[in-house]
Amino acid sequence: MFIRSGEWVIISSIKNKFKRYAKSLRLRLFIILLLVGVIPINLLKYGILNNYEKQAVSQRADTIRSQCLMISVQLCDSDYMHGTESELIESELKQLGSIYNGRVVIVNDHFRIIRDTYGIDEDKVIVAQEVLECFLGTDSDNYNRTDEFLEVTVPVRDDVTREMQGVMIISVPTTDIREGRDALSSTVLTLQTVLTLAVLAVAFYAARLLVKPFGKVTASLEEMKGSFLEEDISIPDYTETELLSEAYNRMLERMKVQEDSRQEFVSNVSHELKTPLTSMKVLADSLVDQGKQGEVPNELYKEFMTDIAEEIDRENKIITDLLSLVKMDKRSSDVNIKETNINDLIELILKRLRPIAAKNNIDLVLESFKPILAEVDETKLTLALSNLVENGIKYNKENGWVHVSLNVDNNFFYVKVEDSGIGIPEEAQEHIFERFYRADKSHSREIGGTGLGLAITRSAVLMHHGAIRVYSQEGDGTTFTVRIPLRYVP
């Protein structure tokens, strides 16, 4: 027998729906509510039936005992226990046995059976626990549910001297009690069935009602349809759904911020890449127009080509910084960590930047207090610190200085880059680590800044689980402090 593809799709769909429902909170709530309702019903049924049986047996035993006590008085008064015959007592014993369709046995003080209404064990000695306990003054009822009989022992005591003269034992069948229990069980079963169906309906409805707020959350999320909701969701039905709504709203806010940041980043990248291209296009068009009008002077040609080369360099730097930033954004698994001499690393950075500092007449100084070995990605940390020192040189005053200091404690090493430069306005300090942000756009254009250097630096520091801070006053220099752990923890 083969299953066609359409039928297989239907079967798979049913299986998937069943699996989803089997894992659902609604089914679990339904089962819990059902158990909470059904278990007490069954316990109630068990309690009713057992209580009925217990009460019926107790009442039967009390009735038999009261009748036996009346006969026991006559047994003592007529001296029946010592062999005196009495037709009245015989009649009462037979009547008692016939009433309950049971057996009456009388035992004297020598543990000998002197009367057995069944005529089976007369003149035999009986030594049973119930008889011994009865001689010691304790009545007993022995109910055997399996064999369906009740055995009652009653002391035969002289009414005057209170002397024990024997024991009466009566055994009666309890078939009627069992039948009554069965009849009651049938009635209770009907009630149990009705209550179980009621609990089933209530559990189904309650489970559906309880998970309804979560359905609202799902519906709200589905309304996004690939875009953000215009308003926050609010489902205060339960504390859990309220907390879930609040967490979602916070996530939504972060996503909106990230989306705005992404759009701004794309816009900035487009603008930054387009500007040099536009300049090159204008310069190239000017050369073409000059060529159409006649031969282009060498001086003009050289000037335009120099400008075009500078714009190409600028474009290349933007692309290089973007690639560096992309690498910084990758996961920590891309970090190449190894133990590095930080003193040597800083000295190498300053060696590379001294020509730039000398060109701008900037005094570049390193102050190192202790030798430092740390687990870092040398390439990324070099790029980060180079950006800080280079910015200190570029955004400085004439005949200024850049002071780099290096220190360490038990857990971290610290790099401080101070300069005597133009400073950063207070309102701009919280934005300087954003991509393409420039505190002084005109000055940044002049010195060829891309607005990505500090973003790259911050990403590199965070990749090492470090921290970076800026302290600056406009017109009075800037200080960057970087803290990096000595041991890298993935």
VOKE-249556 format. One line per 2 residues: their letters; for each residue x, y, z of C-alpha. Coordinates in nm, 2 decimals, decimal comma. Layout:
BEGIN
a = X:Y:Z; ...
This chain:
BEGIN
mf = 0,00:0,00:0,00; 0,15:0,33:-0,11
ir = 0,08:0,68:0,03; 0,05:0,95:-0,23
sg = 0,24:1,27:-0,19; -0,07:1,48:-0,11
ew = -0,18:1,23:0,16; 0,18:1,23:0,31
vi = 0,16:1,61:0,33; -0,17:1,59:0,52
is = -0,04:1,32:0,75; 0,28:1,52:0,82
si = 0,07:1,83:0,89; -0,15:1,64:1,14
kn = 0,16:1,50:1,31; 0,31:1,85:1,34
kf = -0,01:2,00:1,48; -0,03:1,71:1,73
kr = 0,33:1,76:1,84; 0,27:2,13:1,89
ya = -0,04:2,08:2,09; 0,13:1,81:2,30
ks = 0,40:2,06:2,39; 0,15:2,35:2,45
lr = 0,10:2,52:2,79; -0,28:2,49:2,72
lr = -0,26:2,11:2,73; -0,05:2,11:3,04
lf = -0,29:2,34:3,22; -0,58:2,12:3,10
ii = -0,42:1,81:3,25; -0,34:1,98:3,58
ll = -0,69:2,12:3,62; -0,84:1,79:3,52
lv = -0,62:1,60:3,78; -0,71:1,87:4,04
gv = -1,08:1,80:3,98; -1,08:1,42:3,92
ip = -0,85:1,31:4,20; -1,07:1,47:4,48
in = -1,38:1,31:4,31; -1,22:0,96:4,33
ll = -1,10:1,02:4,68; -1,46:1,13:4,77
ky = -1,60:0,82:4,62; -1,35:0,60:4,81
gi = -1,43:0,79:5,13; -1,81:0,75:5,09
ln = -1,80:0,38:5,02; -1,55:0,31:5,30
ny = -1,74:0,52:5,55; -2,06:0,34:5,46
ek = -1,90:0,00:5,51; -1,74:0,11:5,83
qa = -2,07:0,25:5,97; -2,27:-0,05:5,86
vs = -2,02:-0,30:6,02; -2,01:-0,09:6,34
qr = -2,38:-0,07:6,37; -2,42:-0,44:6,31
ad = -2,16:-0,52:6,58; -2,32:-0,28:6,83
ti = -2,66:-0,44:6,77; -2,53:-0,79:6,81
rs = -2,33:-0,70:7,12; -2,63:-0,54:7,29
qc = -2,84:-0,85:7,22; -2,56:-1,08:7,34
lm = -2,52:-0,88:7,67; -2,89:-0,94:7,75
is = -2,85:-1,31:7,69; -2,53:-1,32:7,89
vq = -2,72:-1,20:8,20; -2,96:-1,48:8,16
lc = -2,67:-1,73:8,12; -2,54:-1,63:8,46
ds = -2,88:-1,61:8,63; -2,98:-1,96:8,51
dy = -2,64:-2,11:8,59; -2,62:-2,22:8,23
mh = -2,25:-2,18:8,23; -2,21:-2,46:8,48
gt = -2,42:-2,72:8,30; -2,78:-2,62:8,39
es = -3,01:-2,66:8,09; -3,26:-2,39:8,00
el = -3,52:-2,41:7,72; -3,56:-2,03:7,72
ie = -3,19:-1,97:7,66; -3,17:-2,24:7,39
se = -3,46:-2,07:7,22; -3,30:-1,73:7,24
lk = -2,97:-1,86:7,11; -3,14:-2,02:6,81
ql = -3,34:-1,71:6,75; -3,03:-1,49:6,76
gs = -2,85:-1,72:6,52; -3,15:-1,73:6,28
iy = -3,19:-1,35:6,29; -2,84:-1,30:6,15
ng = -2,82:-1,63:5,98; -2,51:-1,68:6,19
rv = -2,34:-1,91:6,44; -2,34:-1,86:6,82
vi = -2,07:-2,02:7,04; -2,05:-2,02:7,42
vn = -1,72:-2,08:7,59; -1,69:-2,14:7,97
dh = -1,42:-2,02:8,20; -1,22:-2,33:8,12
fr = -1,20:-2,24:7,75; -1,43:-2,52:7,66
ii = -1,71:-2,48:7,42; -2,04:-2,57:7,60
rd = -2,28:-2,46:7,32; -2,24:-2,43:6,94
ty = -2,56:-2,35:6,75; -2,40:-2,53:6,45
gi = -2,33:-2,84:6,67; -1,98:-2,87:6,53
de = -1,73:-2,78:6,80; -1,91:-2,85:7,12
dk = -1,70:-2,98:7,41; -1,38:-2,87:7,24
vi = -1,12:-2,64:7,39; -1,07:-2,31:7,21
va = -0,77:-2,09:7,27; -0,79:-1,79:7,04
qe = -0,66:-1,43:7,08; -1,01:-1,28:7,07
vl = -1,12:-1,52:7,35; -0,82:-1,44:7,57
ec = -0,86:-1,07:7,52; -1,23:-1,10:7,61
fl = -1,14:-1,28:7,94; -0,90:-0,99:8,01
gt = -1,20:-0,75:7,97; -1,16:-0,63:7,61
ds = -1,45:-0,68:7,37; -1,35:-0,73:7,00
dn = -1,50:-0,71:6,66; -1,33:-0,90:6,38
yn = -1,45:-0,80:6,03; -1,32:-1,01:5,74
rt = -1,41:-0,83:5,42; -1,27:-1,10:5,19
de = -1,47:-1,39:5,34; -1,76:-1,16:5,42
fl = -1,82:-1,23:5,79; -1,83:-1,04:6,12
ev = -1,72:-1,21:6,45; -1,82:-1,04:6,78
tv = -1,69:-1,16:7,12; -1,89:-1,06:7,43
pv = -1,79:-1,15:7,80; -2,03:-1,35:8,01
rd = -2,00:-1,18:8,35; -2,19:-1,23:8,68
dv = -2,41:-0,92:8,72; -2,35:-0,91:9,09
tr = -1,99:-1,03:9,15; -1,87:-0,91:8,81
em = -1,68:-1,24:8,79; -1,60:-1,37:8,44
qg = -1,78:-1,70:8,37; -1,72:-1,73:8,00
vm = -1,74:-1,57:7,65; -2,00:-1,56:7,38
ii = -1,89:-1,56:7,02; -2,12:-1,49:6,74
sv = -2,02:-1,50:6,37; -2,26:-1,35:6,11
pt = -2,23:-1,31:5,73; -2,20:-0,96:5,59
td = -2,32:-1,03:5,24; -2,60:-0,77:5,28
ir = -2,34:-0,50:5,37; -2,14:-0,58:5,06
eg = -2,45:-0,57:4,85; -2,55:-0,23:5,00
rd = -2,19:-0,11:4,93; -2,22:-0,22:4,57
al = -2,56:-0,05:4,53; -2,41:0,27:4,68
ss = -2,11:0,24:4,46; -2,33:0,23:4,15
tv = -2,51:0,55:4,26; -2,18:0,72:4,35
lt = -2,04:0,61:4,01; -2,32:0,79:3,83
lq = -2,24:1,10:4,04; -1,87:1,06:3,97
tv = -1,93:1,04:3,60; -2,14:1,36:3,60
lt = -1,88:1,54:3,81; -1,59:1,42:3,60
la = -1,76:1,54:3,28; -1,83:1,88:3,45
vl = -1,46:1,90:3,56; -1,35:1,80:3,21
av = -1,56:2,09:3,06; -1,44:2,34:3,32
af = -1,07:2,23:3,28; -1,10:2,27:2,90
ya = -1,26:2,61:2,92; -1,03:2,73:3,21
ar = -0,71:2,62:3,02; -0,83:2,80:2,71
ll = -0,91:3,11:2,92; -0,58:3,10:3,11
vk = -0,36:3,09:2,79; -0,57:3,36:2,61
pf = -0,34:3,65:2,72; -0,04:3,46:2,57
gk = -0,23:3,44:2,25; -0,27:3,82:2,26
vt = 0,11:3,85:2,29; 0,15:3,62:1,99
as = -0,11:3,82:1,79; 0,07:4,15:1,87
le = 0,40:4,01:1,76; 0,25:3,88:1,44
em = 0,11:4,22:1,36; 0,47:4,34:1,31
kg = 0,48:4,17:0,96; 0,84:4,25:0,92
sf = 0,82:4,60:1,05; 0,79:4,76:1,40
le = 0,46:4,82:1,58; 0,36:5,18:1,60
ed = 0,27:5,15:1,97; 0,40:4,94:2,26
is = 0,20:4,63:2,35; 0,04:4,61:2,69
ip = -0,12:4,29:2,82; -0,17:4,33:3,20
dy = -0,38:4,02:3,24; -0,11:3,84:3,44
te = 0,21:3,95:3,60; 0,40:3,72:3,36
te = 0,23:3,87:3,05; 0,29:4,22:3,18
ll = 0,66:4,14:3,24; 0,67:3,98:2,89
se = 0,51:4,29:2,74; 0,76:4,52:2,91
ay = 1,05:4,31:2,81; 0,93:4,31:2,45
nr = 0,87:4,68:2,45; 1,23:4,73:2,58
ml = 1,36:4,50:2,30; 1,15:4,68:2,05
er = 1,29:5,02:2,16; 1,64:4,88:2,12
mk = 1,56:4,74:1,78; 1,42:5,08:1,67
vq = 1,74:5,25:1,80; 1,95:4,99:1,61
ed = 1,74:5,03:1,30; 1,78:5,41:1,32
sr = 2,15:5,36:1,37; 2,17:5,13:1,08
qe = 1,99:5,36:0,85; 2,20:5,65:0,97
fv = 2,52:5,44:0,92; 2,42:5,35:0,57
sn = 2,34:5,71:0,49; 2,67:5,83:0,63
vs = 2,86:5,56:0,45; 2,69:5,65:0,12
he = 2,76:6,02:0,18; 3,13:5,97:0,29
lk = 3,20:5,74:-0,01; 3,01:5,96:-0,25
tp = 3,19:6,29:-0,16; 3,54:6,19:-0,28
lt = 3,39:6,04:-0,60; 3,20:6,37:-0,66
sm = 3,51:6,57:-0,62; 3,70:6,34:-0,85
kv = 3,42:6,36:-1,11; 3,42:6,75:-1,09
la = 3,80:6,76:-1,13; 3,80:6,51:-1,42
ds = 3,51:6,69:-1,60; 3,71:7,02:-1,56
lv = 4,01:6,86:-1,73; 3,79:6,72:-2,01
dq = 3,63:7,07:-2,06; 3,98:7,23:-2,06
gk = 4,10:6,97:-2,31; 3,81:7,05:-2,54
qg = 3,89:7,42:-2,54; 4,26:7,36:-2,60
ev = 4,57:7,21:-2,45; 4,56:7,19:-2,07
pn = 4,85:7,38:-1,90; 5,09:7,15:-1,72
el = 5,05:7,34:-1,39; 4,67:7,30:-1,40
yk = 4,69:6,94:-1,51; 4,93:6,86:-1,22
ef = 4,72:7,05:-0,97; 4,40:6,86:-1,07
mt = 4,57:6,53:-1,08; 4,72:6,59:-0,73
di = 4,37:6,67:-0,60; 4,23:6,36:-0,76
ae = 4,51:6,15:-0,60; 4,43:6,30:-0,26
ei = 4,06:6,22:-0,30; 4,15:5,86:-0,40
dr = 4,36:5,84:-0,08; 4,07:5,97:0,12
en = 3,83:5,72:-0,04; 4,09:5,44:0,03
ki = 4,12:5,54:0,40; 3,74:5,54:0,44
it = 3,72:5,19:0,29; 4,01:5,07:0,50
dl = 3,85:5,21:0,82; 3,51:5,05:0,73
ls = 3,68:4,71:0,68; 3,85:4,75:1,01
lv = 3,52:4,83:1,18; 3,36:4,53:1,02
km = 3,63:4,31:1,16; 3,58:4,46:1,50
dk = 3,21:4,38:1,48; 3,28:4,01:1,43
rs = 3,25:3,76:1,71; 3,53:3,71:1,97
sd = 3,62:3,38:1,80; 3,80:3,59:1,54
vn = 4,02:3,75:1,80; 4,38:3,63:1,78
ik = 4,49:3,64:2,14; 4,85:3,59:2,25
et = 5,08:3,72:2,53; 5,22:4,05:2,42
ni = 5,48:4,30:2,57; 5,26:4,61:2,60
nd = 5,56:4,84:2,65; 5,72:4,73:2,32
li = 5,38:4,76:2,15; 5,33:5,12:2,26
el = 5,69:5,22:2,17; 5,64:5,07:1,82
il = 5,32:5,28:1,78; 5,49:5,60:1,88
kr = 5,79:5,52:1,66; 5,56:5,50:1,36
lr = 5,38:5,83:1,45; 5,68:6,04:1,55
pi = 5,73:6,16:1,18; 5,37:6,29:1,17
aa = 5,42:6,45:1,52; 5,75:6,61:1,40
kn = 5,58:6,74:1,08; 5,32:6,91:1,30
ni = 5,58:7,02:1,55; 5,41:6,81:1,83
dl = 5,62:6,68:2,12; 5,54:6,31:2,16
vl = 5,63:6,16:2,51; 5,60:5,81:2,66
es = 5,60:5,75:3,03; 5,61:5,38:3,13
fk = 5,62:5,28:3,50; 5,64:4,89:3,49
pi = 5,70:4,62:3,23; 5,37:4,47:3,13
la = 5,28:4,14:2,97; 4,91:4,09:2,87
ev = 4,69:3,86:2,66; 4,57:4,08:2,37
de = 4,51:4,08:2,00; 4,82:4,28:1,90
tk = 4,68:4,39:1,56; 4,35:4,52:1,69
lt = 4,49:4,68:2,00; 4,76:4,85:1,79
la = 4,50:5,00:1,56; 4,29:5,12:1,86
ls = 4,58:5,29:2,04; 4,72:5,43:1,72
nl = 4,39:5,61:1,65; 4,40:5,77:2,00
ve = 4,76:5,89:1,96; 4,71:6,00:1,60
ng = 4,40:6,20:1,69; 4,60:6,37:1,97
ik = 4,85:6,47:1,71; 4,61:6,58:1,44
yn = 4,37:6,77:1,66; 4,64:6,96:1,85
ke = 4,77:7,32:1,87; 5,09:7,45:1,72
ng = 5,39:7,35:1,93; 5,17:7,12:2,14
wv = 5,23:6,79:2,30; 5,09:6,44:2,34
hv = 5,17:6,25:2,66; 5,12:5,87:2,66
sl = 5,15:5,69:3,00; 5,14:5,32:3,08
nv = 5,06:5,16:3,42; 4,95:4,83:3,56
dn = 4,79:4,67:3,87; 4,71:4,31:3,96
nf = 4,43:4,27:3,71; 4,45:4,54:3,45
fy = 4,69:4,76:3,25; 4,61:5,12:3,18
vk = 4,69:5,35:2,89; 4,64:5,72:2,92
ve = 4,67:5,95:2,61; 4,67:6,32:2,69
ds = 4,71:6,61:2,45; 4,72:6,99:2,45
gi = 4,48:7,01:2,16; 4,16:7,19:2,07
gi = 3,95:6,98:2,31; 3,60:6,84:2,26
pe = 3,28:7,03:2,34; 3,09:6,89:2,64
ea = 2,77:6,82:2,44; 2,97:6,62:2,18
qe = 3,16:6,39:2,43; 2,89:6,13:2,46
hi = 2,87:6,09:2,08; 3,24:6,08:1,98
fe = 3,25:5,70:1,97; 2,96:5,69:1,72
rf = 3,04:5,60:1,36; 3,10:5,90:1,13
yr = 3,05:6,14:1,42; 3,27:6,45:1,41
ad = 3,28:6,71:1,68; 3,45:6,96:1,44
ks = 3,35:6,87:1,09; 3,53:7,14:0,91
hs = 3,86:7,06:1,09; 3,81:6,69:1,03
re = 3,77:6,75:0,66; 4,09:6,95:0,65
ig = 4,30:6,68:0,82; 4,13:6,39:0,64
gt = 3,93:6,23:0,92; 3,67:5,97:0,84
gl = 3,48:5,98:1,17; 3,54:5,61:1,22
gl = 3,86:5,61:1,42; 3,71:5,63:1,77
ai = 3,44:5,38:1,68; 3,71:5,14:1,58
tr = 3,90:5,21:1,91; 3,59:5,15:2,12
sa = 3,51:4,83:1,94; 3,87:4,70:1,99
vl = 3,87:4,79:2,36; 3,53:4,62:2,42
mh = 3,64:4,32:2,23; 3,92:4,28:2,50
hg = 3,65:4,33:2,77; 3,80:4,66:2,86
ai = 3,67:5,01:2,91; 3,75:5,35:2,76
rv = 3,68:5,70:2,90; 3,72:6,05:2,77
ys = 3,79:6,37:2,97; 3,80:6,70:2,78
qe = 3,74:7,07:2,80; 3,70:7,27:2,48
gd = 4,02:7,46:2,40; 4,21:7,29:2,69
gt = 4,31:6,95:2,56; 4,17:6,59:2,58
tf = 4,25:6,28:2,79; 4,16:5,93:2,69
tv = 4,20:5,65:2,94; 4,19:5,28:2,84
ri = 4,17:4,99:3,08; 4,24:4,63:2,95
pl = 4,24:4,30:3,15; 4,58:4,13:3,18
ry = 4,42:3,79:3,12; 4,17:3,76:2,83
vp = 3,85:3,57:2,92; 3,65:3,45:2,61
